[in-house]
Amino acid sequence: MSGATMSLPGDLGIVVVNYGSPALLELNLVGLARGLAGERIVIVDNFSGLADRAATTALCQREGWTLLAPGLNLGFGAGMNAGAGLLIARGCRRLLLLNPDALIDEAGVLALAEGCAEDPQRILSPRIERPDGSLWFGGGTVQVDRGRTHTGTTADSSAPYGWLSGACLMIHASLWRWLGGFDERYFLYWEDVDLSWRCVAAGGSLAVRDDVTVVHSVGGTQSGSGKSVLYVYSNCRNRLVFAARHLSRGQVVRWLVLSPAYALRVLQRGGRRDLARHAGPLLLAAARGTGAGAILALRALASGPPRARQTVTQRLYPVREES
């Protein structure tokens, strides 16, 4: 083993939630993971089919990684929670949460791990680029007045209403336990925004390390081109789940009103050509997701006076609303 592979700290653990992507695991993780003992690499393989399960099992056996192999798809948040819990039980103090379609080198992991040790109450993300070098994530904010997230060049995760992408996160085990991990009610998408807001509400902070770059094969874990039915459904639903949990009464109402416009934006993310080819299923997914989220948001509105429902985040970042 070379000196380079010895540089990763012994209390670091890596958890990857996989879904039908054994080839991406081999491409992006094998070189990096050989710098750590096998028991500090946990792959949670959400079930996608027998062939993918067999390929992932063979890869984990070959590399000595720990495989958690549920018989169903637990979702992203629940999968990460299971893997992180096992790593913490094995003594890991710093956790790298990584997508199978994200490529990070050893130097980048070390920089994130050192930053985590310096400030255990801060969640760290690298700068995330597409394979062509264009920026995919350099910071994120929730535009509360517009009912959506923003990841443009002006977005600042460390500012009020900031958030970090779950594609690659470094978090200290103590902070992870304090926050209770991801909220599994989201299943897929928006759980990273929720975790970010709960971190800040609990007194922690968020930061993007611009000196660390990850290459993200966007959509690499989705088969085919465009956006899947699950992608559309989950984004439309979970946006309103997030609003019901974190926003005030007036803001939740505004997000409900803006839901059709948001659903249209989600539908267009896969490109108009893909939307035209799969219009029926995708439109139905948008309608079903928006409806499911709206039911949960309306229940939250009916659950009590706004102040009884106000979260710590709202007290930190008060927004004027109608009385």
Residue pairs with C-beta under 8 A, 6 or more apart in sequence:
1 34
4 35
4 106
5 34
5 35
5 106
6 35
7 35
7 106
7 110
8 35
8 36
8 106
8 109
8 110
8 113
9 94
9 110
9 113
9 117
10 37
11 91
11 92
11 93
11 94
12 36
12 40
12 92
12 93
12 94
12 95
12 96
12 109
12 113
13 36
13 40
13 41
13 42
13 84
13 87
13 88
13 90
13 92
13 94
13 95
13 96
14 29
14 32
14 33
14 36
14 40
14 41
14 42
14 87
14 95
14 96
14 98
15 42
15 43
15 44
15 80
15 83
15 84
15 87
15 95
15 96
15 97
15 98
16 25
16 29
16 41
16 42
16 43
16 44
16 83
16 98
16 99
16 100
17 44
17 46
17 76
17 79
17 80
17 83
17 99
17 100
18 24
18 25
18 43
18 44
18 45
18 46
18 56
18 100
19 45
19 46
19 48
19 73
19 221
20 48
20 49
20 52
20 221
20 223
21 52
21 100
21 101
21 220
21 221
22 52
22 55
22 56
22 59
23 55
24 100
24 101
24 217
24 220
24 221
25 43
25 56
25 59
25 100
26 59
27 103
28 100
28 101
28 102
28 103
29 41
29 98
29 100
30 63
32 104
32 105
32 106
32 109
33 41
33 63
33 65
34 63
35 106
38 63
38 64
38 65
38 66
39 64
39 66
39 90
40 87
40 90
40 92
41 63
41 64
41 65
41 66
42 65
42 66
42 67
42 68
42 83
42 86
42 87
43 56
43 60
43 65
43 66
43 67
43 68
43 83
44 68
44 70
44 74
44 79
44 80
44 82
44 83
45 52
45 53
45 56
45 57
45 67
45 68
45 69
45 70
46 70
46 72
46 73
46 74
46 75
46 79
47 53
47 69
47 70
47 71
47 72
47 73
48 73
53 69
56 67
56 69
57 67
57 69
59 65
60 66
60 67
61 67
66 86
68 79
68 82
68 83
68 86
70 79
70 82
74 82
75 184
75 186
75 187
75 188
76 166
76 182
76 186
76 187
76 188
76 189
76 191
77 181
77 182
77 183
77 184
77 186
77 187
77 188
77 191
78 182
78 184
78 187
80 97
80 166
80 181
80 182
81 181
81 182
81 184
84 95
84 97
84 173
84 176
84 181
85 181
87 95
87 173
88 95
88 173
88 176
88 177
92 173
93 172
93 173
93 174
94 113
94 116
94 117
94 170
94 171
94 172
94 173
95 170
95 171
95 172
95 173
95 176
96 109
96 112
96 113
96 168
96 169
96 170
97 166
97 168
97 169
97 170
97 171
98 104
98 167
98 168
99 166
99 167
99 168
99 216
99 221
100 220
100 221
101 167
101 216
101 217
101 218
101 219
101 220
101 221
102 128
102 167
102 168
102 214
102 215
102 216
102 217
103 214
103 215
103 216
103 217
104 126
104 168
104 212
104 214
104 215
108 126
108 212
108 213
108 214
111 209
111 211
111 212
112 124
112 126
112 170
112 209
112 212
113 170
115 122
115 124
115 170
115 207
115 209
116 122
116 124
116 170
116 171
116 172
117 172
119 205
120 172
120 174
120 175
121 172
121 175
121 203
121 204
121 205
122 204
122 205
122 206
122 207
123 164
123 169
123 170
123 171
123 175
123 195
123 196
123 199
123 204
123 205
123 206
123 207
124 164
124 169
124 170
124 171
124 207
124 208
124 209
125 137
125 157
125 164
125 165
125 168
125 169
125 170
125 206
125 207
125 208
125 209
126 168
126 208
126 209
126 212
126 213
126 214
127 135
127 137
127 138
127 208
127 209
127 210
127 211
127 212
127 213
127 214
128 135
128 136
128 137
128 138
128 165
128 167
128 168
128 213
128 214
128 215
128 216
129 135
129 136
129 213
129 214
129 215
129 216
130 136
130 215
130 216
130 217
130 218
131 215
131 217
135 153
136 151
136 216
136 218
137 151
137 165
137 167
137 208
137 216
138 151
138 153
138 155
138 208
138 210
139 151
139 155
139 156
139 157
139 158
139 162
139 208
140 149
140 150
140 151
140 155
140 157
140 162
140 163
140 164
140 165
140 193
140 196
141 149
141 150
141 155
141 156
141 157
141 159
141 161
141 162
141 163
142 148
142 149
142 150
142 161
142 162
142 163
142 193
142 197
143 149
143 150
143 161
144 161
144 247
144 251
144 319
145 254
146 258
147 239
147 243
147 254
147 255
147 258
147 259
147 261
147 262
148 239
148 258
148 262
148 265
149 163
149 193
151 165
155 162
156 162
157 163
157 164
157 196
157 206
157 207
157 208
158 205
158 206
158 207
158 208
160 316
160 317
161 197
161 317
162 196
162 200
162 206
163 192
163 193
163 196
163 197
163 206
164 192
164 196
164 206
164 208
165 192
166 182
166 191
166 192
166 195
167 214
167 216
168 214
168 216
169 192
175 199
175 204
178 202
179 195
179 198
179 199
179 202
179 204
181 195
182 191
182 192
182 194
182 195
183 191
183 194
183 195
183 198
183 245
184 191
185 241
186 194
186 234
186 238
186 241
186 242
187 234
187 238
188 230
188 231
188 234
188 238
189 231
189 234
189 235
189 238
190 234
190 235
190 238
190 239
190 241
190 242
191 238
193 242
194 242
194 245
194 246
196 206
197 246
197 313
198 313
199 205
199 206
200 206
200 313
200 316
201 311
201 312
201 313
201 316
202 312
219 225
219 227
222 228
222 231
225 270
225 271
225 274
226 270
226 271
226 274
226 275
226 277
226 278
227 266
227 267
227 269
227 270
227 274
227 282
229 281
229 282
229 284
229 285
230 285
231 266
232 263
232 266
232 267
232 282
232 285
232 286
232 289
233 285
233 286
233 288
233 289
233 292
234 289
235 266
235 289
236 259
236 262
236 263
236 266
236 285
236 286
236 289
236 290
236 293
237 288
237 289
237 290
237 292
237 293
237 296
238 293
239 255
239 259
239 262
239 293
240 255
240 256
240 259
240 290
240 293
240 294
240 296
240 297
241 293
241 296
241 297
243 251
243 252
243 255
243 256
243 297
244 252
244 296
244 297
244 299
244 300
244 301
245 300
245 311
246 311
246 313
246 314
247 255
247 314
248 306
248 309
248 310
248 314
248 319
248 321
249 301
249 306
249 309
249 321
250 306
250 321
250 322
251 319
251 321
252 297
252 300
252 301
253 301
255 297
256 294
256 297
256 298
259 290
259 293
259 294
260 290
263 286
263 287
263 289
263 290
266 286
267 275
267 282
267 283
267 286
268 275
270 282
275 282
300 309
303 309
306 321
